[in-house]
Amino acid sequence: MSNHTKERVTMAKVTLENFYSNLITQHEEREMRQQKLEKVMDEEGLPDEEKHMRRSQHARKETEFLRLKRTRLGLDDFESLKVIGRGAFGEVRLVQKKDPGHVYAMKILRKADMLQKEQVGHIRRAGHLLVQADSLWVVKMFYIFQDKLNLYLLMEFLPG
């Protein structure tokens, strides 16, 4: 088996493991939010009607949150403000998301360069690390998407 095939098999396994791990984590987070709501309502001593209304409102918010998570993003969803860096695989731009107006650092990586330099596995692991990391010392990754030529990593913009 070639190294390229082994790497693709490994990437597929990691992708599946991450997918199912994320499903479990998301389910646990939803349950925790529901439990927190129930606890707050019990502490406030709300009547049953008010509890029912808040549960319905919470369910609508959860549904909207899940719908937003499934939304496919593309380059058209962002406005490029400025190039803030260049590197071996591409560049980093300051961008603004069009609908809510949040500002991000968009790292644009050329796929051909990554394949040529055999860095796909490294980039994938770095991306998964940034998505899963929850630390003040690690830049947060918000979105990842791709087109035919590039891979786009949208991260927290830290000026300075």
C-alpha positions as CSV (number, residue, x, y, z in Angstrom):
1,M,0.0,0.0,0.0
2,S,1.4,3.4,-1.0
3,N,2.0,6.2,1.5
4,H,-0.6,8.3,-0.2
5,T,-3.2,5.5,0.3
6,K,-2.2,4.9,3.9
7,E,-2.6,8.6,4.6
8,R,-6.0,8.7,2.9
9,V,-7.2,5.7,5.0
10,T,-5.9,7.4,8.2
11,M,-7.7,10.6,7.2
12,A,-10.9,8.7,6.6
13,K,-10.7,7.0,10.0
14,V,-10.0,10.3,11.8
15,T,-12.8,12.0,9.9
16,L,-15.3,9.3,11.0
17,E,-14.1,9.3,14.6
18,N,-14.3,13.0,14.8
19,F,-17.8,13.1,13.2
20,Y,-19.2,10.6,15.7
21,S,-17.3,12.1,18.6
22,N,-18.7,15.5,17.7
23,L,-22.3,14.1,17.5
24,I,-22.0,12.7,21.0
25,T,-20.4,16.0,22.3
26,Q,-23.2,18.1,20.7
27,H,-25.9,15.9,22.2
28,E,-24.3,16.1,25.7
29,E,-24.1,19.9,25.3
30,R,-27.7,20.1,24.3
31,E,-28.7,18.0,27.3
32,M,-26.6,20.2,29.6
33,R,-28.3,23.4,28.3
34,Q,-31.7,21.8,28.9
35,Q,-30.7,20.7,32.4
36,K,-29.4,24.2,33.1
37,L,-32.7,25.7,31.9
38,E,-34.7,23.3,34.1
39,K,-32.5,24.2,37.1
40,V,-33.0,27.9,36.6
41,M,-36.7,27.6,36.2
42,D,-36.9,25.5,39.4
43,E,-34.9,28.0,41.3
44,E,-37.1,30.9,40.1
45,G,-40.2,28.9,41.1
46,L,-42.0,29.6,37.8
47,P,-45.6,28.4,37.2
48,D,-46.1,25.5,34.8
49,E,-47.3,27.8,32.0
50,E,-44.2,29.9,32.1
51,K,-42.0,26.8,32.2
52,H,-43.8,25.4,29.1
53,M,-43.3,28.7,27.3
54,R,-39.6,28.9,28.2
55,R,-39.1,25.2,27.1
56,S,-40.7,26.0,23.8
57,Q,-38.5,29.1,23.3
58,H,-35.4,27.1,24.2
59,A,-36.4,24.3,21.7
60,R,-36.8,27.0,19.0
61,K,-33.3,28.4,19.8
62,E,-31.8,24.9,19.7
63,T,-33.4,24.2,16.4
64,E,-32.1,27.5,14.9
65,F,-28.6,26.8,16.3
66,L,-28.6,23.3,14.6
67,R,-29.8,24.8,11.4
68,L,-27.0,27.4,11.4
69,K,-24.5,24.6,12.1
70,R,-25.6,22.8,8.9
71,T,-25.4,25.9,6.7
72,R,-22.7,25.5,4.0
73,L,-20.4,28.5,3.9
74,G,-18.5,29.8,0.9
75,L,-16.2,32.6,-0.1
76,D,-19.2,34.7,-1.1
77,D,-20.3,34.8,2.6
78,F,-17.3,36.9,3.5
79,E,-16.0,40.3,2.5
80,S,-12.2,40.6,2.3
81,L,-11.0,43.7,4.1
82,K,-7.2,43.4,4.0
83,V,-4.3,41.0,3.4
84,I,-2.6,40.6,6.8
85,G,0.0,38.0,6.0
86,R,1.6,35.6,3.4
87,G,3.2,32.2,3.8
88,A,4.4,29.1,2.0
89,F,0.9,27.8,1.2
90,G,-1.1,31.0,0.8
91,E,-2.1,34.1,2.6
92,V,-4.1,35.3,5.6
93,R,-6.8,37.9,5.1
94,L,-8.9,40.0,7.5
95,V,-12.5,39.2,6.5
96,Q,-16.0,40.2,7.6
97,K,-18.9,37.8,7.5
98,K,-21.7,39.5,5.6
99,D,-24.7,38.7,7.6
100,P,-23.8,39.2,11.3
101,G,-20.7,41.3,10.5
102,H,-18.2,39.3,12.7
103,V,-14.5,39.8,11.8
104,Y,-12.2,36.8,11.3
105,A,-8.7,35.9,10.1
106,M,-9.1,33.8,6.9
107,K,-6.2,31.6,6.2
108,I,-6.3,30.6,2.5
109,L,-4.2,27.5,1.7
110,R,-3.6,26.4,-1.9
111,K,-4.4,22.7,-2.1
112,A,-1.9,22.0,-4.9
113,D,1.0,23.3,-2.8
114,M,-0.1,21.2,0.2
115,L,-0.3,18.1,-1.9
116,Q,3.0,18.7,-3.6
117,K,4.8,19.2,-0.2
118,E,2.9,16.3,1.4
119,Q,1.5,18.5,4.1
120,V,-2.2,17.5,4.0
121,G,-2.0,15.3,7.1
122,H,-0.3,18.1,9.1
123,I,-2.8,20.7,8.0
124,R,-5.8,18.4,8.8
125,R,-4.4,17.6,12.3
126,A,-3.7,21.3,13.0
127,G,-7.3,22.2,11.9
128,H,-8.8,19.5,14.2
129,L,-6.7,20.7,17.0
130,L,-7.8,24.3,16.6
131,V,-11.5,23.3,16.4
132,Q,-11.3,21.2,19.5
133,A,-9.0,23.3,21.6
134,D,-10.7,25.3,24.3
135,S,-8.0,27.5,25.8
136,L,-7.2,31.2,26.1
137,W,-3.8,30.4,24.6
138,V,-5.0,28.8,21.4
139,V,-6.6,30.7,18.5
140,K,-10.2,29.6,18.1
141,M,-11.3,28.1,14.7
142,F,-14.8,28.9,13.7
143,Y,-15.3,27.6,10.1
144,I,-13.5,25.4,7.6
145,F,-14.6,25.1,4.0
146,Q,-13.0,24.5,0.6
147,D,-13.4,25.0,-3.1
148,K,-11.5,23.4,-6.0
149,L,-8.3,25.3,-5.5
150,N,-8.1,26.3,-1.8
151,L,-8.8,25.4,1.7
152,Y,-10.2,28.2,3.9
153,L,-9.7,28.3,7.7
154,L,-11.6,31.0,9.5
155,M,-10.1,31.8,12.9
156,E,-10.4,34.3,15.6
157,F,-8.8,37.5,14.6
158,L,-6.3,38.7,17.2
159,P,-5.0,42.2,16.4
160,G,-1.4,43.0,17.3
